[in-house]
Amino acid sequence: MKTKIIVKGMHCKSCEMLVTEALMENGATKASASFKQGVVEIEHDEKTLSVSKAKEIIRKEGYDA
Amino acid sequence: MKEKIFVPDMSCESCSRLIGKRFKGIHGIGDFTFDDESVVLDYDPARVKKDMLIDTIKEAGFRASFLPFEGKTFSERWRDFNENRKKYAIEWAVLKNTVLLFIMLYVIEAIAYFAFFFSIPDFMARYGWWIFYFNVSISTLAAAAWHYFAYKGKVTCMTGMMVGMTIGMQAGMMLGAVFGATNGFFVGSMVGMLIGVGVGALAGQGCGVMGWMQGMMAGLMGGTMGPMISVMMFSDHLLVFMPFYIIINVLILWGFSYMVYEEIVEGKEVVRKPLDFTGLASLTTLIGAVLLIIMVYGPKSILLG
């Protein structure tokens, strides 16, 4: 399934990469982030990576989700 | 073994974290500490090749080198400019707009010529080349000014002064010379001075009174110097001189746009709000029409005499 998560605090390309990499490492099948829109989009299986888990991962990277 | 690597493009903590993350994935890299523009790391040369350190950083999307970066060379910039059309969208538009404005002006002028001036003897001989130089000047000037005003960013005083002075001086120099040649010293100086001062003040005001003042001063200087050149050289190969003069002026304006990009835009937060082409075209046509009427009907005109 696809989920859009609103993320505050990303302000450059590196931020995007950090967030998407962290999500991919934790079971997302696809992840893309945009610091301009402040949005992270993931494709994921709710069993392997729940939305709340994804948000937790983003927060662990240091951003508000 | 310790090694220092220069990474000039890191803009925030995320960048260093991203690179740090890559380093952690490589066995043989020990401690590392980041500075604003570099990283010092400890590695085991038996397990990690030196070049791999650079490649790792480059793969994360940054420039990296064991030697400090000393600005970009011209060829590096040109390559970047050519490859990243999107990043330089406004800069590419400057070139496109220059050509479009030039063609547009010529089309309008051709219509006006065949409608009103075709039967006047010597009209082409007298104004032909000067209308060409006028078109080159005004389309390049308009595109350069458009480029500068497309960005709403912070300008340091130094940059503001440079901006006001360059564009004020160039506007005065180029148009002043054209009008000096067609309409004599008085009209040439008036047109060059007023346009130069106006453009210079408008562009320089981004950094307050100082930029405003410098812009006006440079406009005054260029605007009176331009006609001086063409009037004094009129009987001494002026038409041979002009191509060189105009080419140098155009090159300066391109350098100006390059400077605007480097000083105001690159690596900084700016708002891009370019005027659309219709706006630019109508403004240029309006100013161009007024100036051309002054050129052909000015006090030294063959049409009135």
Interface residues (C-beta under 8 A of the other chain):
Chain A: M10 H11 C12 K13 S14 C15 M17 L18 E21
Chain B: M10 S11 C12 S14 C15 R17 L18 K21 A60 G61
